[in-house]
Amino acid sequence: MQGDLDFGTRSRVLGAICASALALFLLALAFGILSAPFHMHPVLAALLKGFITLIFGSIAAAVLVMAARSFTGASDKTRGVPDEALAHCLTCGERTPNDAVCPFCGEPPCDRTRSFSVDKEGWAGPAFVLALSGGILCLGLFILIGPYHDGERRIWALLAFSALALLLIAVGGAGVFGGLLGLRKALGGTSRLSFSVAGSDRQSSGSGAASWGRLAWLSGKGRVVSPLSPSPRSEGGYRVSPGDIEFAEMVATLDAAGIVQLADVTTYDFLLGENPADGARPHPRRNGPLQFIRTKKRSLRIWLAPFVRAETPGMEDDDGLTDVISVEDLLGPEPRKTIARFFAQYLIAEVDVQQFRFRLDEDPVHRAQAITHARALREGGVAVAQELIDAVLGGLRDPNASPPL
């Protein structure tokens, strides 16, 4: 029986038919009431007709819009992204087709529309609020004027009708004012954009704005993690000092021992268009291409490796649970736990290798202890490749002098 139910296209069609039938019923009811003669003062008749027209008409229009959206199954979150925003790489901002690899940062082909979210000020909602509030305002005026015009002179009755009428007038007037403001903002054609991309080796996010379907501005920040590679020694540029070599050997030893982790990270900050002021509405795009600004920074990042835990096969208790033993507990007398605790005061969060060195240089005593820890690891059998030391030396150079990806 469950297989006979289709919550896809059939359910949407059924919902659209029901909503359309309800809208037709409301319109027919309103037409029947309005076509009947009104034996009252013309002003009261106009107020009553306005109330019926606005209330029934706004509800019927809202139901029809809901029916159309239910039938199409469309979502406004990915609708209305300007083509120019989709024509730029979301990691570095380079103008690259979405079916080609970005020549600047290497972003693979992807459907960029899925990465965007559009927050658009639609006009349907404010228009519905405006019409509904206008009907309530007409009803309030009708209740305020009608009883006295019909000959009601009892004070308590007039006070009751007046209190109810003033309440409806206040609610309707506030709704009309809010609807006009929302409609004015919606008719400006402004929509806010945001995007987010996450992958195994890259993350990026940003925001922007569009006006009447044209991109006003777009900004983003991307991060690309690349494998370590030996950096060639610069000629006539950065000169390696004995302190650099000593520090590079220490970091390389910690990485080879699994105490820290290293990654070659490149960050991109880009801005397409003019940087909007806080709270300012984005202006429509001017003729010609938007201004494009990008900054790139490459650095060697270092952080403390997390504690590794491993399951030891074949070690099960009577209850069937497998013992989980820390790898550090299997290392015997090696003092790696102590060394990891020592460097936690500097590497509890990810930092640049240069920043790590500056912090150690400010504390010569702990720097000497750090070098001693690394020397003890090498004497204990930790072998360090020269390529790893060269990669750390490359991270100590000026980022602007780093070779491109």
KAVENPE-V955656 format. One record per backbone hydrogen bond with DSSP energy under -0.5 kcal/mol. NH is the residue of the N-H (numbers start at 1). CO is the residue of the C=O. Records with the same first field share a line. If there is no record, write none. Layout:
NH->CO, CO
This chain:
4->1
5->1, 2
7->5
11->6
12->8
13->9
14->10
15->11
16->12
17->13
18->14
19->15
20->16
21->17
22->18
23->19
24->20
25->21
26->22
27->23
28->24
29->25
30->26
31->27
32->28
33->29
34->30
35->31
36->32, 33
39->37
40->38
45->41
46->42
47->43
48->44
49->45
50->46
51->47
52->48
53->49
54->50
55->51
56->52
57->52, 53
58->54
59->55
60->56
61->57
62->58
63->59
64->60
65->61
66->62
67->63
68->64
69->65
70->66
71->67
72->68
73->69
74->69
78->75
82->80
86->82
87->83
88->85
89->94
93->89
96->87, 94
100->97
102->107
106->102
110->98
112->110
114->111
115->112
116->112, 113
117->194
118->77
119->117, 192
120->118
121->190
122->120
126->122
127->123
128->124
129->125
130->126
131->127
132->128
133->129
134->130
135->131
136->132
137->133
138->134
139->135
140->136
141->137
142->138
143->139
144->140
145->141
146->142
147->143
149->145
150->146
151->148
152->147
158->154
159->155
160->156
161->157
162->158
163->159
164->160
165->161
166->162
167->163
168->164
169->165
170->166
171->167
172->168
173->169
174->170
175->171
176->172
177->173
178->174
179->175
180->176
181->177
182->178
183->179
184->180
185->181
186->182
187->183
188->185
189->186
190->185
191->210
192->119
193->208
194->117
195->206
196->115
197->204
199->202
203->223
204->197
205->221
206->195
207->219
208->193
209->217
210->191
211->214
212->189
213->189
214->211
216->209
217->209
218->272
219->207
220->270
221->205
222->268
223->203
224->266
225->201
226->224, 264
236->234
245->241
246->242
247->243
248->244
249->245
250->246
251->247
252->248
253->249
254->250
255->251
256->252
257->253
258->255
259->254
260->254
261->303
263->301
264->226
265->263, 299
266->224
267->297
268->222
269->295
270->220
271->293
272->218
273->271, 291
274->216
276->274
280->277
293->271
295->269
297->267
299->265
301->263, 299
302->351
303->261
304->347
305->259
310->325
312->323
313->311
315->312
316->314
317->321
320->317
323->315
325->310, 323
327->308
329->326
330->326, 327
331->328
334->331
336->334
337->334
339->335
340->336
341->337
342->338
343->339
344->340
345->341, 342
346->343
347->343
348->344
351->302
353->300
356->352
357->353
358->354
359->355
360->356
361->357
362->358
363->360
367->363
368->364
369->365
370->366
371->367
372->368
373->369
374->370
375->371
376->372
377->373
378->374
379->375
380->376
381->378
382->377
383->381
389->385
390->386
391->387
392->388
393->389
394->390
395->391
396->392, 393
397->394
401->398
402->399
